[in-house]
């Protein structure tokens, strides 16, 4: 559990003063932080409504971890941007077209099947991404955040793989619900591996991997879990729905922000 | 206090069997009663009611605060509120486990909650209408709960006592986070201060009701106190709560909504107005502002989660069968 920990004295990081890199680095950090923020929001919607007490606890814990990661990523984004904004201002005072999260994470939580399959598809990517960043990123600040987040996300992934296997190979109904969720969410998975100019710039600087490079390991893990779960990998295009990382969202994000940002918008400048 | 009006079933001392007398003597000596030891049926049943009601209160208590998680005004407040609601689910888990040692399953207790046969604390039938309510709930509701739970750490039933020790550590953090929200708002903009005052106005009397009716109307207190599953009377705890809370409100610059409130030098405590007990009994009967929504939310979560629980059980059976076949 991240809680509300803050990083200690910041590590020296030459990337933070690299003017040419700044816009792309800022964009990329928002992509990381916005995805954890919006998935944290969706996960927190389960609070008190889970199918078992243990799930209520686990879902709240996952949401808490993701909000903790958001504080780190958006905090660093604000520093890199250098315009005096804070993590909270980025989270609470940007409108939808300035959000850079994956479309996958903003879709409604649906039933537990959709929530778990979404988390599985995301965590499988998130874990690979953090693992690469913690070991290889040329940015010490990114490495530090990734290393902290990786511990928690390793647990999220382990837990969600276990649940997907057990429910996929559970009753006829649990199998059907998971397969339906997989079919529904599959067209949103390709976005995690589709790079653009921002990705090329940060990959070129050694900060982050080329998104496409994570695909084979993701495919291998997903195939392994789906097989154990007796679920069928969809044959539809995985990249039919994309654009969130460039600010083109589904209709759902505006409603998430209307709810999430309500107090900051209704009482501008207040301290909470 | 998360347990209100618990019906207590005991035997008068003069009618006690030698076994019951010996049991009472152990309690009088301050010994802890452990799950496998003999206990009077009335003690067991009363404890199940009390621990069960407390557990249900933790679970239903997630809802009024969960109502504001997605609208928390900063990332830090969101994280703290999530941690708090997660703790409450954890408290529910400890308490259901303590109840299980008395021979009742969690599913049986859920059934009784869902059918209305068992209650949860009246306080959770009040709505949380503004962000200041997250402050008021932490400060007043958790504050009132602590008043009752701290002495229950010394209760006679071992598993209950141990659950209370763990719970109390977390509850004091909850109360502090509530007070911190109130403090920020009371020192904030005029609109924030108004919001904080409004939250205090709405939660003051419902918080006083959490201790249950006055001792003179509380028919079950005596037996429960003899068994040390109730450590103080309702009026003692309510007085202690008022004595501690009034100076905190003054420090915030907020007014307790009671014109009769006055320091009484002689009793070294405040004189204060009783809550409207007819309102309390209406809430207990199901006519509070949120009774229907709260119970429906729990029943819906349970019913819609049936396929999930059945799926996990079915997988566990398949896995066990596969292990058997392999051996």
Interface residues (C-beta under 8 A of the other chain):
Chain A: X1 X2 X3 X4 X37 X41 X44 X45 X47 X48 X49 X50 X51 X52 X53 X54 X55 X56 X57 X60 X61 X63 X64 X67 X68 X70 X71 X74 X87 X88 X91 X92 X111 X112 X163 X165 X166 X167 X169 X170 X171 X173 X174 X175 X177 X259 X260 X262 X263 X264 X267 X269 X270 X271 X272
Chain B: X59 X62 X63 X66 X69 X70 X71 X72 X73 X74 X75 X76 X77 X78 X79 X80 X82 X83 X85 X86 X89 X90 X92 X93 X96 X106 X131 X181 X184 X185 X188 X189 X191 X192 X297 X300 X301 X302 X304 X305 X306 X307 X308 X309 X310 X311 X312 X313 X314 X315 X316 X318
